[in-house]
Amino acid sequence: MNKSYLELQGIRKKFGDSTVLNDVYLSIREGELVTLLGPSGCGKSTLLRCIAGLTELDGGRIVLGQQDLTNLAPRNREVGMVFQSYALFPNLTVSENIEYGLKMRGAGKKERANRSEELLALIDLEDKRDVYPQNLSGGQQQRVALARALAVQPKVLLLDEPLSALDAKIRKNLRTEIREIQKRLQMTTVFVTHDQEEALTVSDRICIMNKGNIVQDGTPEQLYSTPRTEFVARFMGSYNVLTRAEANRLFGDGIGTAESFALRPESVGLLGEGMNVGGDVPSADKRIVEGTVDSVNILGNVIRYFVDASGVRLTIDRLNDGRSPTAQANGKVRLALDPSQLLRLEKEGA
Ligand SMILES: Nc1ncnc2c1ncn2[C@@H]1O[C@H](COP(=O)(O)OP(=O)(O)OP(=O)(O)O)[C@@H](O)[C@H]1O
């Protein structure tokens, strides 16, 4: 699990004049699930397709185990791939779909049937073995696509937005299921998504991509707690991103030399008139500033306040524990700001 297994070494790709992958380096350990996360068009799918051999590189190398894959045909790469659209063969039953790759490789009937039964059990669709894809739900079809990709025992599994076409609830269940299967099989996996919550839930490691580059690479915890740049802070969602002038207005001087800063919504203390929302106690190391509540949103177990403080609009999250007094829209509040919670962001590309 610790040694590097899949190595992307300086991958470059252009389509016409536009650079889609700009010298990408990434090493993935055996059994690891690494997610490529980024906005539409940043090059995630292209990178995955390069690994699969479906897109030719303009530069760089791809090494799997000891083998250089760079010039191998897709069928010789021992990678399995699942796409956003289910792409099952409509004229084949579930078990025939699962067995397809094995059949192409000349596996005997018995071996195919055994493998197919194993996989049907893994995806919990044993009762659907003789059903045609059009009679399955989207989530079931995607489980079959996963089983089909796993049937040939690939060394690497590539998942290209496999959940994007599904309803929210099914998507959440299936992502947990995929992660459990991946862990059980210790399957080295590259997962592509543009959904940060999905990435945070399933990954051992996340690579944030922007414009053909990996701009930050870390565990979900690291990315969530310490975004390095403004792009990452914004993309991970829910951060307050402040310009230097805004940070100065709230925190005073002595905040360092960065050009922009990030502040977690749950790190801001909110003190109302005679009340103490969230239990934050003002202390000497906190700065107290006045604010006006613009609006209050209840997001299930979180209450989100939008507050204007000295012309700076802040998002502040509080646990909705049913006991906290709620500041009202247009109400005056005081904010307790902790300078140690202010993250200094690096310039893009620095
Ligand atoms: N075959 C192709 N020919 C020309 N341009 C392409 C081709 N494939 C991708 N591109 C372009 O390359 C860029 C990156 O595309 P890619 O699909 O890798 O992005 P992505 O991050 O996966 O985005 P999305 O989430 O929208 O799929 C886009 O600008 C896209 O239009």
The ligand as a Gaussian input file, in Angstrom:
#p B3LYP/6-31G(d) Opt

LIG

0 1
 N      -11.225000      15.256000     -28.226000
 C      -11.132000      16.558000     -27.967000
 N      -10.914000      17.453000     -28.943000
 C      -10.801000      18.769000     -28.671000
 N      -10.887000      19.294000     -27.439000
 C      -11.120000      18.469000     -26.424000
 C      -11.264000      17.053000     -26.621000
 N      -11.475000      16.472000     -25.416000
 C      -11.477000      17.474000     -24.514000
 N      -11.267000      18.665000     -25.099000
 C      -11.177000      19.963000     -24.409000
 O      -10.200000      19.864000     -23.403000
 C      -10.578000      20.570000     -22.245000
 C      -10.567000      19.646000     -21.048000
 O      -11.587000      18.687000     -21.187000
 P      -11.852000      17.545000     -20.107000
 O      -13.001000      16.744000     -20.586000
 O      -10.598000      16.855000     -19.805000
 O      -12.268000      18.414000     -18.855000
 P      -12.927000      17.954000     -17.520000
 O      -12.143000      18.598000     -16.441000
 O      -13.066000      16.495000     -17.463000
 O      -14.329000      18.666000     -17.611000
 P      -15.800000      18.060000     -17.531000
 O      -16.085000      17.903000     -16.063000
 O      -16.618000      19.137000     -18.166000
 O      -15.780000      16.783000     -18.299000
 C      -11.937000      21.163000     -22.538000
 O      -11.738000      22.495000     -22.914000
 C      -12.435000      20.346000     -23.684000
 O      -13.300000      21.085000     -24.503000

